[in-house]
Amino acid sequence: MNDTIFQDMVMPIPQKDYFSKKLQHFTNRKEDFFSIVFLNIDNFKKINDSFGYEVGDELILEIIIKIKKELRNGEEIFVCGIDKFIIVLPYLEEKYIIHKAETIINIVNKRYKIRKSVFQVFGRIGISSYPKDGYNFHDIVRKASMAIEFIESNNMNKYIFFNKYMMDIIAGKTTMESDLRTAIQNNQFILYYQPLVSIKDKEVIGAEALIRWNHPVKGMVSPIEFIPLAEETGLINDIGEWVIKDAFKQSKIWQEKGYDKLKVLINISAIQLRYYSLLNYIKETLDKVRNNPKNIKIEITETVMMDSYEQGVKIINDLNELGIDTILDDFGVGHSSLSHLKTLPISTLKIDKSFIDNIHREKWDKEIVQGIVNLGHKMKMSVVAEGVEFSEQLDVLEDIGCDAVQGYILGKPMEPWCIEKLLRRGEWKNV
C-alpha cells in the first residue's frame, strides 16, 4: 500500500509521524488521560499478494470509512503501517473502550465485496492507556503492541488490555527463543524412545522417537514447553530435521546390532508438512546414514493431514516410493471422512488416547474402538492404541483384535539402551 494513499482519497486519515507528534503533545500535558486502541488487520497481506495493491487499498479504505463513522469528537484514527492503525480515545472508561473495541472488530471482520470478489479479514486489538501504562509516546504504543503480540502468540481473537503480566510472558518467550537457537547450534537435544508392543506376539516391534531438550540450566525440558514456540518462530524445521537425522542414525545402530525388525516412528509437524524440502531432506539423510527405509515409519496426525490434504497425500506417496510407511496419528479426533481415508496411502491407524482412557469402563468407547479396529483391518491397515495405562485396557484391546499398543504401562519414553534391554528380554512380560 502506498504510504500517501489516504491523502489522495475522499476520507484522509493522518499518518504515523503526525500521530507521534500529537500523542507526544498529549503526554506532555500532565492533566490529560487517554487510551489507544492498536488495530492489526490479519490476512490483509494475502489479499494484497493475490489480488494486487489496488484491491487491497479499496478494502482498507472501506473498513476505515466505516470505523471513522463510529468515532466521536476528539477520537482520531492514524495509519501506522500497511495493516496497522491506532485509534486514540481521550478517556479511560473501560466499559466504553470495550464497546469501541468490539465495534471496530465487528466492522473489520465483516465480509466486503470489492470488484466482484468477496473478501474477509480479521482484526485484533491491543489497548493501552496514559498514564497507567506509560508516560511517553513510545511506552504507550509499545505496550499496546505487546498486547497485540500476546493475542497473536496465544491464538486469541478480538482485543485485550495490556497488563504487566504480558511483559513477563513475552520476555520469557524471547529468552526461550534465544535459548532454542543456541540449543540447535550446540546440539542440546536428545531423543527418548517409547516402545510399541505387539499384542499378539508380546514383543517390542517399534520405538517412537520423542524429543527432549537438555537445557544447561533448567535441565530436561518437555517438548510441551518448547515445541509450540518452535512452531511459532519457524525453528521447528531445524529441530525437525535434527530429529529425523538422529532417529535415522539410531535406527541404523539397532539394525547393526541385529534388531532389524524394529521400526522407528518419527513425528512430522504441520509446518514441516507444508515444505516439500522435507522429502528431499529425508531422502538425503537416508542415503547418508545408509538406513533401511523399511525400518522407518512417519507419523502424521489426522488433523494435520486433513488441513494439508493434497500436500500430505503427495508426500505420503513419495515416502512410500522410498519404502517408508506412514501412520495416521491421533485417529478419531480429527475431521477426516471415509472418502478421504480410503484414498490415503497409509499403513497404520493410531487411535487417539481419548478413546482408550475409558475403554474398560464405558461401553460406547469400546464400541467405537472396535469399529475403528474393524475398519482398519478391512482397509488392510494395522491398528495401534496409544495412551494405554491399565492392564484392564490391555485386556479389552486384545479381545477386540487391536494389533499393537503403546503407553506408560508398557514403558515411558526411555533412552536407547533401555529399548535394547527390552528387546533382549524377548517377550513383553507385562502384557
N, C-alpha and C positions, 0 to 999 in steps of 0.2 A: 504494500500500500504506500502511495506517495505521502510523504510527511505533511504536505500542504493541501491535501485533498479537501479537508473540511473548510479551508479558506475559500475554495472555489465553488462551494455548494450553497444551497439555499439557507441551510442552518449551520453556520460555522460554530466550532467549539474551540476553546483555547488549547494551545499546545503545552507541553510539559515545562518549557522554560518559563512561560508566563505563570503556570501553576506554582512552580517552585518559588518564584518571587512573591506571589500573592500569599502563599502559605507561610513563607518566612516573615512576611509583614504581620500576619495574624499572630505568630508565635512571639514576635517582638512586643506585642501589646498584651501585657500580663493579665488584663481583665477578661480577655476573650476565651471562650470554650468552643470547641468544635470537634467533629468526628469526620474521619474519611472512610469512604466505602471503596475498597480497591476491587475492581471488577476484572476478572480474567475470563476471556471467552475461549472455551475449548473447541477443538475441531475446526476452527476457522482456517488454520494454515492448510489443511487438507483441501478445503474448498478453493482457496487461492491457487494451490498447486494444480488441482484438477480442472478448474473452470476459468482460471485467469483472474488477474487483479481487478479488472473492471467489475466482474460479477461479485467478487469479494467486497469491493468498496461499496457497491449498491446495497448489499446485505447489511454491512455495518452501519451505513447511513440510515437505513430504515429502522434498525434497532435503536440507534442514538436519538433519532427524532422522537420515537415513542417514549424513551426514557426522559428526554427533556420536557415532554408534556406533563410528566409526573412531578417535576421539580417546582418547589415553591420559590418565592422571592428569597434571595440570599443563598439558595442552593445552586451549586455550579458543577459542571462536568468538564473534565480535562482529558485530553489524549496523552497517554504515556507510552504507547507502543502500538505495534500492528494489531494486537488483540487485547490491549490493556487500557483501562480507563479508571479515573479516580473521580468520585463524586464527593464534594465537600458539603457537609451538613453542619450549620452553625449552632449546634446544640448537642447535648449529651444524653437526652432521654432515651433509655434503652428500648422501651416499647415502640417509640416512633422509629428509631433506627432499624429495628427488626422489621417493622411494617414496610419501610422503604426498601430494605434489602430484599424482602420477599417479592415486592412489586417488581423490582429490577430483574430478579431471577426469572419470574414468570414471563416478563417481556422477552428476555433473551432466549428462553427455552421454547418459545413458540415456533411453529413451522412457518417459513417465509417463502413465498413464490417470487423468484427473480428470473426474468426472461424465460418463462415457461417451465422452469425447473423448480422443484421444491427442496428447500434446504433446512437443516436443523442444526443449531449449535447449542452449547450448554454453558451456562455461566456459573462461576464460583466466586465467592466474595470473601475477602478478609477485611476486618473492621478494626480500626484503632482510634484512639481519642487523645486530644490535647487538653490538659497537660498530663493526664493519667499515664499515658504510655510513652511520653517523651516531651522534651522541652524545645526541640528544634525540628525543622522540616525533615531532615534525614532520618532522625529517630522514628518519627511518626510513620513515615512511608515504609521504612524498613520493618516496623512491627506489623503493619498491615500485610506487607509482602510475605513475612514469615507465617502469618495466619493462612495465607493462600497456600504456601508451601506445605503447611501442616495438613490442610484439607486434601491436597493432591497426593501426598505421600501415604495418607491413610484411606485413600479411595472414598472420601466423603463427598457429599454433594452440598449444594446450596451455600451457606455462609457460616462464618464463625468469628467470634470476637477474639482478639489477641489476649493471651494471658502469659504470665511468666513461665508457667509450666512448659509452654511450647519451646521456649529458648533452651531449656534443659534437654528436651526431646531432640530438637534439631541439632544441638551441639553434640549430643551423644551419637546421632546418626552420622554427623560429619566426621567424628573421631573414628567410628566403626568403619566408615567407607575408607578412610586413610589406612586403618589397620588391615582392612581386607586387601587393599592394593599391595601392602607390604607382605601380607601372607602369601599372595600369589607369587611375588618375586622371590621370597625366602623359603618357599615350599613348606609352609606350616600346616598344610592339610594332611590328614591321614584317612584311610578307608578302613571301616569296620565292615564285617560281613555277617548277615543274618541267614541262618540255614533254612533251606527249603527241603521238606521231608516228604517222601512218597508214602502215602497211607498204605498202599498195597504191599510194598517191599520193606517198609520200615527202614529206609535208607536215606541218607542225605544226598539229594540229587542236584541241589543248586545252592548258591550263596548270593544274596542281594548286596551289592556294594552300596554302602551308606557313608556319606562324608562326615567327618568331624574336623573341627578347627582347633589345633593345639596352640592356643594363644599363649605367648610368652609370659603374660601377666595374669590373665584370667583363667588359665588352664584350659580344659576341654570345653569347647563351646558347641552347643547343639545346633544343627542346621536350621531349626525353627527360628533361631535368633538372627542368623545372618543371611539365609537364602532369600527372604523377601527383599532385603536391601540390595543384595547382589542382582536380583532381577530388575529392581527399580533403576539401578545405576548402569546396567549393561555388563557388569562384571561376571554375570552368570555364564557368559560364553567362555571366558578364560577358565573359570572354575570348572565348567562342564567338560572342557577339553582335557583338563588335568585329570578329572575323574575317569574319563574314557581311557586315557593313556595308562594310568596307574592300574585300573581294573584289568586292562588287556595284559599288562605285564604280570599281574598276579595270576591270571588265568593260565598264562604260558608257564609260569613256575609250577602250578599244580599239574599241568599236563606232563611236564618233565619229571615230576615226582610219581607219575603213574595214575593220577586221578583224572584220567582222560574223559570220563563221562560226566564230570562235574560242570554244570552250567553256571556262568557268572551273569547275574542280572544287573543291568545298568539303567538308571532312570534318566529320561530326557525331558527337559522343561519345555514350556510353551514357547519361550523366547528362542531356545535352541532350534526348535522345530521350524521356526519361520525362516531360518537361514539355510540355504541349500549347501553352504560351505560345510555344514555338519557332515553330510555324506562323504565329501572329499576327505575331511579330517579322519573319519572312521576308516575309510579305505587306506589312506596313507599310513595310519597307525597300525592297522592290521599287517601291512607289508613290512613296516619297520620292526615290529615285535615278532613277526612271523608266527602269529597266533592262528589257531584253527577257528574259523568263524562259527563252526557248529557248537563251540563251547561258549558262545556269547548269545545272550538274549537282551533285547532292548525293551524297556518298559515305557509306555506312554499312557497317561491317564485318559479315561474315557472323555472327560470334559475337554482336555487339551486337544484330543483327537477330533472331536466334533467342532471345536472352534476354528480349527485349521484343517478342515477335512480334506480338501483337494491336495494341499501340500503334504499332509500326513500320509495319504494313500500313496502318493508318488514316492515319498521317502521309504515307506514300508516295502513297496515293490522293489525299490533299488536295494534295500537291505537284504531282501530275500534273494536277489540275484547274487549278492555277495556271500550268501549262505547263512545269514543271521536271521533268526526268528524274532518275532515281535509279540509282546504280551500287552493286552489291553488291561491297564491297571485301574483299580477303584471302580470296577464294573458295577453298575446298578444305581450310581448316584448322579450320573451324567444324563444327557438327553439324546443318546443315540437311538435310532429307530431300527426295527428289524431289517428294513430295506438297506440301511447303512451297514448293519452288522454282517449281513450275508455277503456283502461285497468287499469287506475288509480282509486283506490278505494276512490275517494274524493266526498264530498257532495256539494261543493260550488266553483264557479269560481269568483274571484275578478278581474274586468277589470282594467288594469293599467290606471293611471291618464292621460297619454299622449293621450289616445283615447277620454277622456272626455273633455279635455281642449277646443276643438273647435267643440264639437258635436252640438252646437246650431248655428254654423256658416258655417260649412263645411259639404256638402252632403256626401262625402265619409266617413268621420268619423262616421256620423250617420249610414251609411250603414254597416260599419264594426262592430259597437257596436250592431246593430240589428242582424247581423249574429251571433255574439258571444252569444247573449241572446237566439236566436232560437236554436243554437247548444246545449247550456247548458240545456235548457228545454227538448229537445229531449233526452238528456242523463240523465234525471231525476235529474239534478243539479239545485240548486238555483244560481242566478247571482247577484253579488253586483258590484256597480260602486263606485270607490273611487276618491277623489280629486274633489268633486262637490263644486263649489264656487258661482254659479249664479242660480237664480230661473229659467232662460231660460233653463239651462242644466237639471234641475229637470223636467221641463215640457216635454222635449224630452224623457228623460229616462222613465217617466211614460207612454208616448204614445207608446213606443216600448216594454213595458212589463217587464222592469228590476224590480227585486224583492226588492232590498234594496239599500240604498245609504249611503255614508259616505263622509264628507268633512266639510270645515270651515263654509259654510252657515248653516250647521246643528249643528255644535258645534266643537270648537277646543278641543284638549286634555285638560281634566279637572280633578280636584280632585274627589274622590269617592262620596263625599257628593253632588257635583253638578250633578252627574249622578242620584242620588236619587231624587233630586229636579225635574229633567226632568221626571223621572218615576212617581212621584206623580202628575205631571201636566196632565199626560194621553196623549191625542192626541197631536202630534207634530204640533204646530201652524204655523210653517214656511213653511211646505210642502204644 
